Amino acid sequence: MGKEEQLLEGWRELTPEKQQMVLEFVEALKSQSEATAINTEYIPQTPLAKKLWEIRQRAIASGIKLLNEAEIEQELGERRGGYGES
């Protein structure tokens, strides 16, 4: 039995929730390989950094727009009821 057949057989035995987890894992793997090709200068060293980097890569792969520093400050100000530097 080939790898594809093994994967498909295992897939069919999973609950819909676990199938979704597999899809998310595959997307994370794909985005990691794409990110590695694009952004090879950063290598997370700690477990927390690795987890945050993985979350970032999944967000990028899903199409979420990352905010720059000014956009982050603006969003924080809006969430805090208009607080911001004057």
SVG drawing of the C-alpha trace seen along z (x, -y; Angstrom):
<svg xmlns="http://www.w3.org/2000/svg" viewBox="-17 -66 37 68">
<polyline fill="none" stroke="black" stroke-width="0.4" points="0.0,0.0 1.4,-3.4 1.6,-6.4 -1.4,-8.1 -3.6,-5.0 -2.4,-4.9 -3.2,-8.5 -6.6,-8.2 -7.5,-5.1 -6.5,-6.9 -8.4,-10.0 -11.6,-8.1 -11.3,-6.8 -11.1,-10.3 -13.9,-12.4 -14.7,-15.6 -13.0,-17.6 -9.8,-15.6 -10.0,-15.9 -10.1,-19.6 -7.0,-19.4 -5.2,-17.4 -6.1,-20.1 -4.8,-22.8 -1.6,-20.9 -1.0,-20.4 -1.6,-24.1 0.9,-24.9 3.5,-22.5 2.9,-24.2 3.3,-27.7 6.4,-26.6 8.1,-25.5 7.0,-28.6 8.2,-30.8 11.5,-29.0 12.1,-29.7 11.2,-33.4 12.4,-34.1 15.4,-32.0 17.1,-34.6 14.8,-34.0 15.0,-30.8 13.0,-30.6 15.0,-29.3 12.7,-28.8 9.5,-26.8 7.4,-29.9 9.1,-31.6 8.5,-28.4 4.8,-28.4 4.4,-32.1 6.2,-31.7 3.9,-28.8 0.8,-30.9 2.2,-33.7 2.9,-31.5 -0.7,-30.0 -2.1,-33.5 -0.1,-34.5 -1.2,-31.4 -4.8,-32.1 -4.6,-35.5 -4.7,-37.6 -3.1,-41.0 -0.3,-41.6 -0.3,-45.1 2.7,-47.3 3.7,-49.3 1.6,-52.3 -1.4,-50.2 -1.0,-48.3 -0.8,-51.5 -3.9,-52.8 -5.9,-49.7 -4.8,-49.7 -5.9,-53.3 -9.3,-52.5 -9.8,-49.5 -8.9,-51.7 -11.5,-54.2 -9.5,-56.6 -6.4,-56.7 -3.3,-57.6 -0.3,-59.9 -1.1,-63.5"/>
</svg>
